[in-house]
Amino acid sequence: MGRWEPNARERLAKAALELYSERGYEQTTVAEIARLAGLTERTFFRHYADKREVLFGGSSGLQELFVNAVALAPGAAAPIDAMAAGLEAVSEVFVDRREYSRQRYAVVAAHAELQERELIKLASLSAALADALRGRGVTEPAASLTAEAGVAVFKVGFERWIAAAEERTMAQVIRESLDELKAVTAGG
């Protein structure tokens, strides 16, 4: 087995998604994921806490990127414009990942346990974004409202981007979703 080969984390994630898509989440074991990836169960658990987490392994990096982009937006930027900077940065992560994202979304949507994990990750993201906005001097409730709105734009934009007929980039869909939110809040 190629235990020490590079990209073990990515190989495990790819193998898990393949098996979850083919056989179902409940029917797939960690041993099967590791075997398909050409690794051991021990290696799996070095990278992921459980078989759910393999689908959410990139969430901490995504959160860090999003939060940093919001925190580093130009100082004079309005809160929603700082959030737009974060959304733009996050969109870049998904370049060339539409098919993977579609498969992952389908697996998560089919299982309540995975949906719950997804909601927990989104709540954590919102809290971190609100902290970043407060760090920029945005007061409450504006910081929390802007963070929740940013997560909603991300979620809605992502779901639109993975739609079968969608061909635009995620950045384009996210920008359009943010513009729609701005129009709604402006009374348009």
Residue frames as a rotation matrix with the C-alpha (Angstrom) as fourth column:
MET 1
0.570 0.822 0.000 0.00
0.822 -0.570 0.000 0.00
0.000 0.000 -1.000 0.00
GLY 2
-0.179 -0.633 0.753 1.12
0.613 -0.671 -0.418 3.53
0.770 0.387 0.508 -0.72
ARG 3
0.472 0.433 -0.768 0.77
0.882 -0.215 0.420 4.76
0.017 -0.876 -0.483 2.85
TRP 4
0.012 -0.606 -0.796 3.52
0.569 -0.650 0.503 7.30
-0.822 -0.459 0.337 2.54
GLU 5
-0.423 -0.101 0.900 2.63
0.883 -0.270 0.385 8.64
0.204 0.958 0.203 -0.87
PRO 6
-0.980 0.037 -0.194 1.71
0.015 -0.965 -0.262 12.32
-0.197 -0.260 0.945 -1.11
ASN 7
-0.613 0.789 -0.045 -1.84
-0.660 -0.480 0.578 13.65
0.435 0.384 0.815 -1.20
ALA 8
-0.889 0.284 -0.359 -3.24
0.396 0.870 -0.293 11.09
0.229 -0.402 -0.886 1.24
ARG 9
-0.623 0.675 -0.395 -5.84
0.088 -0.442 -0.893 13.55
-0.777 -0.591 0.215 2.50
GLU 10
-0.304 0.488 -0.818 -7.11
-0.880 -0.473 0.044 14.33
-0.366 0.733 0.573 -1.00
ARG 11
-0.730 -0.009 -0.683 -7.06
-0.394 0.823 0.410 10.66
0.558 0.568 -0.605 -2.02
LEU 12
-0.872 0.432 -0.231 -9.15
0.457 0.547 -0.701 9.76
-0.177 -0.717 -0.674 1.01
ALA 13
-0.408 0.740 -0.534 -11.66
-0.295 -0.661 -0.690 12.52
-0.864 -0.124 0.488 0.29
LYS 14
-0.390 0.219 -0.894 -11.97
-0.918 -0.023 0.395 11.44
0.066 0.975 0.210 -3.34
ALA 15
-0.860 0.030 -0.510 -12.36
-0.014 0.997 0.082 7.77
0.511 0.078 -0.856 -2.39
ALA 16
-0.773 0.598 -0.210 -14.98
0.324 0.088 -0.942 8.58
-0.545 -0.796 -0.262 0.25
LEU 17
-0.292 0.687 -0.666 -17.04
-0.660 -0.648 -0.379 10.69
-0.692 0.329 0.643 -2.11
GLU 18
-0.555 0.036 -0.831 -16.88
-0.728 0.462 0.506 7.99
0.403 0.886 -0.230 -4.78
LEU 19
-0.885 0.192 -0.424 -18.05
0.312 0.921 -0.233 5.30
0.346 -0.338 -0.875 -2.36
TYR 20
-0.651 0.683 -0.331 -20.71
0.122 -0.337 -0.934 7.47
-0.750 -0.648 0.136 -0.74
SER 21
-0.335 0.508 -0.794 -22.07
-0.864 -0.501 0.044 8.32
-0.375 0.701 0.607 -4.18
GLU 22
-0.535 0.043 -0.844 -22.08
-0.573 0.716 0.399 4.71
0.622 0.697 -0.358 -5.37
ARG 23
-0.562 0.175 -0.808 -23.03
0.411 0.907 -0.089 2.75
0.718 -0.382 -0.582 -2.25
GLY 24
0.612 0.751 0.248 -24.40
0.154 -0.420 0.894 5.31
0.776 -0.509 -0.373 0.18
TYR 25
-0.013 -0.610 0.792 -22.95
-0.707 -0.555 -0.439 6.96
0.707 -0.566 -0.424 3.24
GLU 26
0.435 0.265 0.861 -24.28
-0.873 0.357 0.331 4.44
-0.220 -0.896 0.387 5.78
GLN 27
0.992 0.038 0.120 -23.12
-0.006 0.968 -0.251 1.44
-0.125 0.249 0.961 3.77
THR 28
0.498 -0.865 0.070 -19.53
0.020 -0.069 -0.997 2.68
0.867 0.498 -0.017 3.41
THR 29
0.857 -0.278 -0.433 -16.88
0.493 0.199 0.847 1.91
-0.149 -0.940 0.308 6.02
VAL 30
0.664 -0.710 -0.233 -13.65
-0.611 -0.695 0.378 3.69
-0.430 -0.108 -0.896 6.82
ALA 31
-0.079 -0.711 0.699 -11.77
-0.006 0.702 0.713 0.51
-0.997 0.052 -0.060 5.88
GLU 32
0.354 0.291 0.889 -13.32
0.840 0.319 -0.439 0.60
-0.412 0.902 -0.131 2.40
ILE 33
0.998 -0.025 -0.064 -12.45
-0.045 -0.940 -0.338 4.27
-0.051 0.340 -0.939 1.95
ALA 34
0.342 -0.937 0.066 -8.85
-0.617 -0.171 0.768 3.66
-0.709 -0.303 -0.637 3.00
ARG 35
-0.048 -0.332 0.942 -8.55
0.390 0.862 0.324 0.60
-0.919 0.383 0.088 0.76
LEU 36
0.696 0.371 0.614 -9.87
0.700 -0.165 -0.694 2.46
-0.156 0.914 -0.375 -2.31
ALA 37
0.924 -0.382 -0.026 -7.41
-0.383 -0.921 -0.077 5.29
0.006 0.081 -0.997 -1.61
GLY 38
0.485 -0.773 -0.410 -4.57
0.208 0.557 -0.804 2.77
0.849 0.305 0.431 -1.30
LEU 39
-0.364 -0.545 0.756 -4.04
-0.598 -0.485 -0.638 3.65
0.714 -0.684 -0.150 2.36
THR 40
-0.681 0.098 -0.726 -4.65
0.513 0.771 -0.377 2.17
0.523 -0.629 -0.575 5.79
GLU 41
0.468 0.876 -0.114 -7.40
0.632 -0.242 0.736 2.88
0.617 -0.417 -0.667 8.31
ARG 42
0.201 -0.493 -0.847 -4.75
0.877 -0.295 0.380 4.30
-0.437 -0.819 0.373 10.61
THR 43
-0.833 -0.504 0.227 -3.80
0.548 -0.696 0.464 6.82
-0.076 0.511 0.856 7.92
PHE 44
-0.124 0.877 0.463 -7.47
0.533 -0.335 0.777 7.72
0.837 0.343 -0.426 7.50
PHE 45
0.703 0.492 -0.513 -7.75
0.667 -0.209 0.715 8.56
0.245 -0.845 -0.476 11.21
ARG 46
-0.330 -0.837 -0.437 -4.56
0.843 -0.469 0.262 10.64
-0.424 -0.282 0.861 11.07
HIS 47
-0.930 -0.056 0.364 -6.36
0.284 -0.740 0.610 12.94
0.235 0.670 0.704 8.66
TYR 48
-0.305 0.915 0.265 -10.03
-0.447 -0.383 0.808 12.73
0.841 0.129 0.525 9.66
ALA 49
-0.655 0.097 0.749 -11.81
-0.744 0.088 -0.662 12.22
-0.130 -0.991 0.015 12.97
ASP 50
-0.253 0.642 0.723 -14.62
0.025 0.752 -0.659 10.15
-0.967 -0.149 -0.206 11.45
LYS 51
-0.571 0.012 0.821 -16.22
0.763 0.378 0.525 9.20
-0.304 0.926 -0.225 8.16
ARG 52
0.642 0.766 -0.015 -18.43
0.727 -0.615 -0.304 12.31
-0.242 0.185 -0.952 8.24
GLU 53
0.497 -0.472 -0.728 -15.51
0.000 -0.839 0.544 14.69
-0.868 -0.270 -0.417 8.55
VAL 54
-0.449 -0.690 0.568 -13.92
0.578 0.261 0.773 13.47
-0.682 0.676 0.281 5.32
LEU 55
0.089 0.573 0.815 -16.63
0.965 -0.253 0.072 15.48
0.248 0.779 -0.576 3.50
PHE 56
0.941 0.324 0.097 -15.90
0.274 -0.899 0.343 18.59
0.198 -0.296 -0.935 5.57
GLY 57
0.340 -0.905 -0.255 -12.11
0.894 0.227 0.386 18.50
-0.291 -0.360 0.886 5.68
GLY 58
-0.448 -0.542 0.711 -11.73
0.781 -0.624 0.017 21.72
0.434 0.563 0.703 3.72
SER 59
0.545 0.816 0.193 -14.12
0.628 -0.550 0.551 23.75
0.555 -0.179 -0.812 5.85
SER 60
0.556 -0.371 -0.744 -11.51
0.604 -0.435 0.668 25.13
-0.571 -0.821 -0.018 8.24
GLY 61
-0.579 -0.799 0.162 -9.34
0.667 -0.350 0.658 26.35
-0.469 0.489 0.735 5.38
LEU 62
-0.262 0.600 0.756 -12.36
0.737 -0.381 0.558 27.84
0.623 0.704 -0.342 3.64
GLN 63
0.750 0.546 -0.374 -13.38
0.647 -0.488 0.586 29.60
0.138 -0.682 -0.719 6.85
GLU 64
0.104 -0.810 -0.577 -9.87
0.643 -0.388 0.661 30.96
-0.759 -0.440 0.480 7.36
LEU 65
-0.709 -0.348 0.613 -9.75
0.705 -0.350 0.617 32.29
0.000 0.870 0.494 3.80
PHE 66
0.127 0.882 0.453 -13.20
0.709 -0.400 0.580 33.89
0.693 0.247 -0.677 4.09
VAL 67
0.757 0.155 -0.635 -12.50
0.629 -0.439 0.642 35.49
-0.179 -0.885 -0.429 7.48
ASN 68
-0.204 -0.928 -0.312 -9.08
0.676 -0.364 0.641 36.80
-0.708 -0.080 0.702 6.43
ALA 69
-0.603 0.029 0.797 -10.48
0.719 -0.414 0.558 38.36
0.346 0.910 0.229 3.26
VAL 70
0.541 0.827 0.153 -13.19
0.610 -0.511 0.606 40.12
0.579 -0.235 -0.781 5.28
ALA 71
0.621 -0.351 -0.701 -10.69
0.613 -0.340 0.713 41.28
-0.489 -0.872 0.004 7.90
LEU 72
-0.387 -0.917 -0.100 -8.25
0.580 -0.326 0.747 42.56
-0.717 0.231 0.658 5.26
ALA 73
0.258 0.545 0.798 -10.80
0.941 -0.327 -0.082 44.38
0.217 0.772 -0.597 3.10
PRO 74
-0.491 -0.468 0.735 -10.05
0.367 -0.876 -0.313 48.11
0.790 0.116 0.601 2.71
GLY 75
-0.844 0.025 -0.536 -10.64
0.528 -0.148 -0.836 49.94
-0.100 -0.989 0.112 5.99
ALA 76
-0.773 0.554 -0.307 -13.24
-0.511 -0.832 -0.216 52.28
-0.376 -0.011 0.927 4.55
ALA 77
-0.765 0.488 -0.421 -15.29
-0.110 0.544 0.832 49.43
0.635 0.682 -0.363 3.08
ALA 78
-0.003 0.864 0.503 -18.86
-0.970 -0.124 0.208 49.13
0.242 -0.487 0.839 4.31
PRO 79
-0.253 -0.099 0.962 -19.57
-0.625 0.776 -0.085 45.85
-0.739 -0.623 -0.258 6.16
ILE 80
0.687 0.581 0.437 -21.39
-0.052 0.640 -0.767 44.34
-0.725 0.504 0.470 3.18
ASP 81
0.781 -0.481 -0.398 -18.49
-0.536 -0.189 -0.823 45.29
0.321 0.856 -0.406 0.90
ALA 82
-0.278 -0.840 0.466 -16.03
-0.954 0.297 -0.035 43.63
-0.109 -0.454 -0.884 3.26
MET 83
0.089 0.416 0.905 -18.27
-0.268 0.885 -0.381 40.56
-0.959 -0.209 0.190 3.11
ALA 84
0.939 0.243 -0.243 -18.21
-0.274 0.103 -0.956 40.80
-0.208 0.964 0.164 -0.70
ALA 85
0.153 -0.964 -0.219 -14.40
-0.944 -0.077 -0.321 40.64
0.293 0.255 -0.921 -0.57
GLY 86
-0.431 -0.257 0.865 -14.68
-0.651 0.752 -0.101 37.45
-0.625 -0.607 -0.491 1.46
LEU 87
0.523 0.726 0.447 -17.22
-0.127 0.584 -0.801 35.95
-0.843 0.362 0.398 -0.91
GLU 88
0.776 -0.311 -0.548 -14.99
-0.613 -0.172 -0.771 36.75
0.146 0.935 -0.325 -3.87
ALA 89
-0.263 -0.947 0.184 -11.99
-0.964 0.249 -0.096 35.08
0.045 -0.202 -0.978 -2.22
VAL 90
-0.258 0.241 0.935 -13.97
-0.388 0.861 -0.329 31.96
-0.885 -0.448 -0.129 -1.35
SER 91
0.767 0.608 -0.205 -15.33
-0.397 0.197 -0.896 31.69
-0.505 0.769 0.393 -4.89
GLU 92
0.239 -0.775 -0.585 -11.79
-0.941 -0.035 -0.338 31.16
0.242 0.631 -0.738 -6.17
VAL 93
-0.484 -0.395 0.781 -11.49
-0.667 0.744 -0.037 27.93
-0.566 -0.539 -0.624 -4.17
PHE 94
0.166 0.727 0.667 -14.23
-0.044 0.681 -0.731 26.39
-0.985 0.092 0.145 -6.28
VAL 95
0.257 -0.164 -0.953 -12.66
-0.944 -0.253 -0.211 27.00
-0.207 0.953 -0.219 -9.69
ASP 96
-0.291 -0.326 -0.900 -12.57
-0.693 0.720 -0.036 23.63
0.659 0.613 -0.435 -11.48
ARG 97
-0.993 -0.055 0.102 -14.43
-0.112 0.671 -0.733 21.94
-0.029 -0.739 -0.673 -8.61
ARG 98
-0.329 0.943 -0.056 -18.02
-0.941 -0.322 0.103 22.08
0.079 0.087 0.993 -9.83
GLU 99
0.117 0.409 -0.905 -18.46
-0.395 0.855 0.336 18.33
0.911 0.318 0.262 -10.41
TYR 100
-0.677 -0.409 -0.612 -16.89
0.402 0.491 -0.773 17.45
0.617 -0.769 -0.168 -7.06
SER 101
-0.929 0.334 0.162 -19.12
-0.352 -0.654 -0.670 20.06
-0.118 -0.679 0.724 -5.40
ARG 102
-0.092 0.929 -0.358 -22.22
-0.890 0.084 0.448 18.63
0.447 0.360 0.819 -7.07
GLN 103
-0.044 0.017 -0.999 -21.39
0.072 0.997 0.013 15.11
0.996 -0.071 -0.045 -5.91
ARG 104
-0.885 -0.351 -0.307 -20.59
0.328 0.000 -0.945 16.23
0.331 -0.937 0.115 -2.38
TYR 105
-0.706 0.681 0.197 -23.80
-0.709 -0.675 -0.204 18.28
-0.006 -0.284 0.959 -2.18
ALA 106
0.080 0.762 -0.642 -25.87
-0.644 0.531 0.550 15.28
0.761 0.369 0.534 -3.32
VAL 107
-0.314 -0.267 -0.911 -24.33
0.415 0.824 -0.385 13.04
0.854 -0.499 -0.148 -0.68
VAL 108
-0.994 -0.079 -0.079 -24.83
0.106 -0.456 -0.883 15.60
0.034 -0.886 0.462 2.10
ALA 109
-0.519 0.855 0.003 -28.40
-0.838 -0.509 0.197 16.37
0.170 0.099 0.980 1.01
ALA 110
0.031 0.539 -0.842 -29.31
-0.370 0.788 0.491 12.67
0.928 0.296 0.224 1.17
HIS 111
-0.089 -0.174 -0.981 -28.34
0.698 0.692 -0.186 12.19
0.711 -0.701 0.060 4.84
ALA 112
0.808 0.521 0.274 -29.70
0.166 -0.648 0.744 14.04
0.565 -0.556 -0.610 7.87
GLU 113
0.668 -0.618 -0.415 -26.52
0.610 0.134 0.781 13.40
-0.427 -0.775 0.466 9.86
LEU 114
-0.365 -0.822 0.437 -24.44
0.926 -0.273 0.259 15.09
-0.093 0.499 0.862 7.16
GLN 115
0.143 0.513 0.846 -26.92
0.488 -0.780 0.391 17.95
0.861 0.357 -0.362 6.79
GLU 116
0.940 0.183 -0.289 -26.60
0.334 -0.316 0.888 18.57
0.071 -0.931 -0.358 10.52
ARG 117
0.140 -0.971 -0.195 -22.80
0.813 0.001 0.582 18.69
-0.564 -0.240 0.790 10.23
GLU 118
-0.345 -0.217 0.913 -23.10
0.828 -0.529 0.187 21.12
0.442 0.820 0.363 7.31
LEU 119
0.586 0.655 0.477 -25.35
0.311 -0.725 0.614 23.43
0.748 -0.212 -0.628 9.35
ILE 120
0.784 -0.385 -0.487 -22.91
0.496 -0.083 0.864 23.34
-0.373 -0.919 0.126 12.27
LYS 121
-0.253 -0.927 0.275 -20.05
0.917 -0.140 0.374 24.30
-0.308 0.347 0.886 9.95
LEU 122
-0.141 0.279 0.950 -22.10
0.618 -0.725 0.304 27.17
0.773 0.630 -0.070 8.47
ALA 123
0.885 0.463 -0.048 -22.99
0.301 -0.490 0.818 28.43
0.355 -0.739 -0.573 11.96
SER 124
0.393 -0.840 -0.374 -19.32
0.696 0.006 0.718 28.36
-0.601 -0.542 0.587 12.90
LEU 125
-0.411 -0.498 0.763 -18.48
0.894 -0.386 0.229 30.27
0.181 0.776 0.604 9.73
SER 126
0.370 0.648 0.666 -21.09
0.438 -0.754 0.490 32.92
0.819 0.111 -0.562 10.53
ALA 127
0.912 -0.054 -0.407 -19.74
0.381 -0.256 0.888 33.37
-0.152 -0.965 -0.213 14.06
ALA 128
-0.027 -1.000 -0.013 -16.17
0.834 -0.030 0.552 33.72
-0.552 0.004 0.834 12.76
LEU 129
-0.313 -0.020 0.950 -17.27
0.776 -0.581 0.243 36.26
0.547 0.813 0.198 10.14
ALA 130
0.757 0.615 0.220 -19.14
0.335 -0.655 0.677 38.28
0.561 -0.439 -0.702 12.78
ASP 131
0.611 -0.626 -0.485 -15.96
0.564 -0.086 0.821 38.30
-0.556 -0.775 0.301 14.89
ALA 132
-0.377 -0.770 0.514 -13.96
0.914 -0.220 0.341 39.54
-0.149 0.598 0.787 11.90
LEU 133
0.067 0.494 0.867 -16.47
0.559 -0.738 0.378 42.32
0.826 0.459 -0.326 11.31
ARG 134
0.940 0.231 -0.251 -16.41
0.329 -0.420 0.846 43.31
0.090 -0.877 -0.471 14.98
GLY 135
0.169 -0.968 -0.184 -12.62
0.783 0.019 0.621 43.41
-0.598 -0.249 0.762 14.65
ARG 136
-0.488 -0.248 0.837 -13.14
0.786 -0.542 0.298 45.97
0.379 0.803 0.460 11.87
GLY 137
-0.984 0.094 -0.154 -15.20
0.010 -0.823 -0.569 48.10
-0.180 -0.561 0.808 14.28
VAL 138
-0.449 0.888 -0.100 -18.65
-0.269 -0.027 0.963 47.00
0.852 0.459 0.251 13.10
THR 139
-0.749 0.223 0.624 -21.04
-0.646 -0.035 -0.763 47.05
-0.148 -0.974 0.171 16.05
GLU 140
-0.837 0.546 0.048 -23.89
0.546 0.837 0.004 44.71
-0.038 0.030 -0.999 16.87
PRO 141
0.332 0.261 0.906 -26.32
-0.028 0.963 -0.267 43.80
-0.943 0.064 0.327 15.53
ALA 142
0.666 -0.051 -0.744 -24.80
-0.712 -0.339 -0.615 44.92
-0.221 0.940 -0.262 12.20
ALA 143
-0.423 -0.902 -0.088 -21.84
-0.897 0.403 0.180 42.52
-0.127 0.155 -0.980 12.50
SER 144
-0.614 0.227 0.756 -24.02
-0.052 0.944 -0.326 39.45
-0.787 -0.240 -0.568 13.10
LEU 145
0.505 0.860 -0.065 -26.59
-0.070 -0.034 -0.997 40.46
-0.860 0.508 0.043 10.50
THR 146
0.410 -0.434 -0.802 -23.92
-0.905 -0.306 -0.296 41.03
-0.117 0.847 -0.518 7.86
ALA 147
-0.679 -0.690 0.250 -22.23
-0.673 0.721 0.165 37.72
-0.294 -0.056 -0.954 8.70
GLU 148
-0.258 0.675 0.692 -25.50
0.140 0.734 -0.664 35.80
-0.956 -0.075 -0.284 8.46
ALA 149
0.710 0.504 -0.493 -26.32
-0.355 -0.348 -0.868 37.57
-0.608 0.791 -0.068 5.19
GLY 150
-0.037 -0.828 -0.560 -22.87
-0.994 -0.025 0.103 36.66
-0.099 0.560 -0.822 3.82
VAL 151
-0.783 -0.196 0.590 -23.35
-0.254 0.967 -0.015 33.00
-0.568 -0.162 -0.807 4.71
ALA 152
0.212 0.936 0.280 -26.83
0.133 0.257 -0.957 33.08
-0.968 0.240 -0.070 3.12
VAL 153
0.588 -0.074 -0.806 -25.40
-0.743 -0.442 -0.502 34.59
-0.320 0.894 -0.315 -0.08
PHE 154
-0.533 -0.843 -0.075 -22.69
-0.828 0.501 0.251 31.93
-0.174 0.196 -0.965 -0.10
LYS 155
-0.590 0.357 0.724 -25.20
0.018 0.902 -0.431 29.11
-0.807 -0.241 -0.539 0.44
VAL 156
0.523 0.851 -0.055 -27.72
0.020 -0.077 -0.997 30.34
-0.852 0.520 -0.058 -2.13
GLY 157
0.400 -0.461 -0.792 -25.01
-0.889 -0.405 -0.213 31.19
-0.223 0.790 -0.572 -4.64
PHE 158
-0.679 -0.674 0.290 -23.36
-0.617 0.738 0.272 27.80
-0.397 0.006 -0.918 -4.18
GLU 159
-0.259 0.668 0.697 -26.64
0.226 0.744 -0.629 25.97
-0.939 -0.006 -0.344 -4.72
ARG 160
0.747 0.483 -0.456 -27.33
-0.276 -0.398 -0.875 27.98
-0.604 0.780 -0.164 -7.86
TRP 161
0.056 -0.850 -0.523 -23.76
-0.972 -0.168 0.168 27.40
-0.230 0.499 -0.835 -9.13
ILE 162
-0.784 -0.400 0.475 -24.01
-0.346 0.916 0.202 23.60
-0.516 -0.006 -0.856 -8.87
ALA 163
0.302 0.950 0.076 -27.34
-0.349 0.184 -0.919 23.49
-0.887 0.251 0.387 -10.73
ALA 164
0.129 -0.246 0.961 -27.18
0.608 0.785 0.120 21.27
-0.784 0.568 0.250 -13.79
ALA 165
0.625 0.224 0.748 -27.77
0.773 -0.307 -0.555 24.04
0.106 0.925 -0.365 -16.33
GLU 166
0.909 -0.270 -0.317 -25.45
-0.120 -0.899 0.421 26.61
-0.399 -0.345 -0.850 -14.71
GLU 167
0.594 -0.734 0.329 -22.29
0.749 0.355 -0.559 27.40
0.294 0.579 0.761 -16.65
ARG 168
0.603 -0.373 0.705 -21.14
-0.285 -0.926 -0.246 30.68
0.745 -0.052 -0.665 -15.10
THR 169
-0.476 -0.823 -0.310 -18.31
0.154 0.269 -0.951 30.77
0.866 -0.501 -0.001 -12.59
MET 170
0.052 0.454 -0.889 -19.09
0.969 0.192 0.155 30.64
0.241 -0.870 -0.430 -8.92
ALA 171
-0.735 -0.383 -0.560 -17.76
0.531 -0.838 -0.124 34.19
-0.422 -0.389 0.819 -8.57
GLN 172
-0.879 0.446 0.165 -20.30
-0.151 -0.591 0.793 35.41
0.451 0.672 0.587 -11.12
VAL 173
-0.046 0.908 -0.417 -23.18
0.413 0.397 0.819 33.61
0.909 -0.135 -0.393 -9.42
ILE 174
-0.155 -0.088 -0.984 -22.11
0.986 -0.081 -0.148 34.83
-0.067 -0.993 0.099 -5.98
ARG 175
-0.958 -0.222 -0.184 -21.89
0.208 -0.974 0.094 38.44
-0.200 0.051 0.978 -7.20
GLU 176
-0.582 0.809 0.088 -25.35
-0.141 -0.206 0.968 38.17
0.801 0.551 0.234 -8.71
SER 177
0.088 0.604 -0.792 -26.73
0.751 0.482 0.451 36.68
0.655 -0.635 -0.411 -5.49
LEU 178
-0.485 -0.334 -0.808 -25.17
0.806 -0.529 -0.265 39.49
-0.339 -0.780 0.526 -3.44
ASP 179
-0.982 0.165 0.094 -26.62
-0.095 -0.856 0.509 42.06
0.164 0.491 0.856 -5.84
GLU 180
-0.210 0.952 -0.222 -30.05
0.219 0.267 0.938 40.44
0.953 0.148 -0.265 -5.39
LEU 181
-0.010 0.152 -0.988 -29.70
0.991 0.133 0.010 40.69
0.133 -0.979 -0.152 -1.61
LYS 182
-0.841 -0.348 -0.414 -28.73
0.408 -0.911 -0.064 44.34
-0.355 -0.223 0.908 -1.90
ALA 183
-0.779 0.605 0.163 -31.76
-0.170 -0.454 0.874 45.00
0.604 0.653 0.457 -4.13
VAL 184
0.017 0.804 -0.594 -34.09
0.599 0.467 0.650 43.23
0.801 -0.367 -0.473 -1.70
THR 185
-0.133 -0.120 -0.984 -32.79
0.972 -0.210 -0.105 45.18
-0.194 -0.970 0.145 1.29
ALA 186
-0.960 -0.211 -0.186 -33.00
0.163 -0.956 0.242 48.43
-0.229 0.202 0.952 -0.67
GLY 187
-0.232 0.963 -0.134 -36.67
-0.127 -0.167 -0.978 47.76
-0.964 -0.210 0.161 -1.25
GLY 188
-0.342 0.024 -0.939 -36.30
-0.908 -0.266 0.324 46.88
-0.242 0.964 0.113 -4.94
